[in-house]
Amino acid sequence: MFEKYALGCQQFIDGVHYRLCQLVSWLTLFMVLLTFVIVVLRYGFDLGWIAMQESVMYLHAMVFLLGAAHTLKVNEHVRVDIFYRKMSEKKRLYVDIGGALLLLMPVNGFIFVMSFDYVQRSWILLESSPEAGGLPLVFLLKTFILIFAASMNLQGLAELIRNTLKLIHLPSNAFTKDCA
């Protein structure tokens, strides 16, 4: 019963991050097209707007902050795997479980807690760009820090569930290979 519930949670979290990944794909395309328009306007027509340039910066931040959890899901994060790649599947699962519990989730919890007041102050002030003609949405941009930390912790939980279930269901001969 617990395994079925845990698997359902893990699949739900993976689904949410898959949809976020689709959004990130569209944001990336929009960012590239907007950058192209900015360059053409700037160098072709000698026109430019601060808000337009800031919007590319906002999109860039959103792509990275929203896409990080999906990157974790598909195991594409940067990893120093000098030892990891030579480990057995069982040892890799233990490393991944330990990494999620001891590094990933505590660090993202810390980021969330430490950023909360920072984001809250920005919302209270309805903080906007310090540049004349800039976007009045800095408070929304800063909110993505909290979304990042929460989504990374959610995906960390999904990875923890996935790896624990894999460890439970490893064939018994996988455990004897490590001892030899």
N, C-alpha and C positions, 0 to 999 in steps of 0.2 A: 504494500500500500504506500509506504513512504517513498519507495523508488519511483512509483508511478507519479506521485505528486511532485517529487524533485525533478523528474524528467519533464513534466508539464511546465514547471517554472522555468527551467533552463530553456525549453523550446520557445516559451513566450518571450523571454528576454532576448534570445537570439532573433526572434521575429521583429521585435521592436527595433533592434539595431540594424537589421537588414533594411527596414523601411527608412531609417535614418541614413543609411548608406545610399539608398536611392536618391534621397533628398540632396545629399552631399554631391552626388554625381551631377545633378541638375545645377546646383550652386556653382560647381566647378566650371561647367559649360558656360553659365551666365557670366562668371568672373572672367573667363577668357574672352568672350565676346565683348564684354564691357571694356576690358583692357584694350582690345583692338579699336573700339570706337574712340576711346580716350586718345590713343596714339594718333589715329587718323585726324581727329579734331585738332589736336595739339600741333602736330607737324604739318598737316595739310591745310588747315584753316586758321591756325594761330588762335584757337579757342580752347578754353579750359575752365573747369569749375572744380573748386575744392571738394564740394559734396560728392561729385562723381568720382574723384580720386579716392576719397575716404570710403566710398561704398565698396571699392575693390579691396581695400584693407579690411573692411568689415567681413566681406565674403571670404577672404583668405582666412581670417580668424575662425569663422564659422566652419569652414571646411575642415580645418585641423581639429577643432574642439569637438565637433559632432562626429567626425570620422574616426577618432582614436579608438572608440570602443569596438567598432567593426574591425578595425585593424587588429585588435587583440583577438577578436573572435576567429579570424582567419589565420591567426598565428603569423602575422607579418611584421610584428614589432621587432625592433633592433634587439639582437640578443648576442651576447658573447658566448658562442657555443663550442669553445675549444674542448670542453669536457662533456657537455650535454649531448652532442651528436654521437659520441662513442658509448653513451650509457644505454642500458637495456630499457625497454619500454616501462618496466616497473619503476626503475630509478628516475626516469624522466617524469613519470606521473607524480612521484614523491616531490621532486624538485618543483614541478608546476603547482602542486597543492601548497607546498611551503612558501613558494614565491607569492602566491595569491594571499595567503593568510598573514605572512610576515612583512611583505613589502607593498604589493599592489593595493590592497584594501586599506591598510593603515595610512599609506601616503595619500591616497585619494580622499580618505576621511579627513586627514589633516588639511588638505587643500580646501575641502568644502568648509570646514569649521573656520579656518583662518580667513577665507574669502567672504564669508557671509556678511560680516559687518561692512566690509569694503563695498560689496554690491548693494547692501541695504542703504548705506549713505548715498551712494550714487542715485538710487531710486528716490530717496527723500528729496534730493536736490534736483531730480530730473536732469541729471548732468548731460550737458551737450558739448559739442566740439569747442575747443578754445579758439579755433580758426574762424575768421569771418567768412560766412557762407558755408561753413561745415555742417555736418549732420547733427541734428539735435537728439541723437539716439545713443549716446555713450553708455547710458544706464542699461539699455537693452544689450549692448555688446558685452558689458561686464557680466551680465546674467549668464552668459554662455560658459563662464568659468565654473559656476555652480552646476550647470547642466553637464559639463564635461566630467566633473568629479563624481557626480551621481551616476552618470551612464557608465563610467569606467568601473565604479564599484558594483553596479548591477551586472556588467559583463564579467567582472571578476567572480561574482557569485555564480553566474552561469558556468564559467570555466571550472570553478571549484566543484560544482555538482557533476559536470561532465567527467572530470578527471577522477573524482571519487567513485562514480559509477563504473568507469573503466577499470579502476583498480579492484573494485569488488568483483567484477566479472572476468578478470584475467584468468586464463586457464592455470591450473595448479602447477603445471610444468614450467610456467614463466617464472615462478618463484624459485625453483630449484636451479635454474640456469644462472642466476645471480650468485649463488653460493659456490659454484664450481670455480 
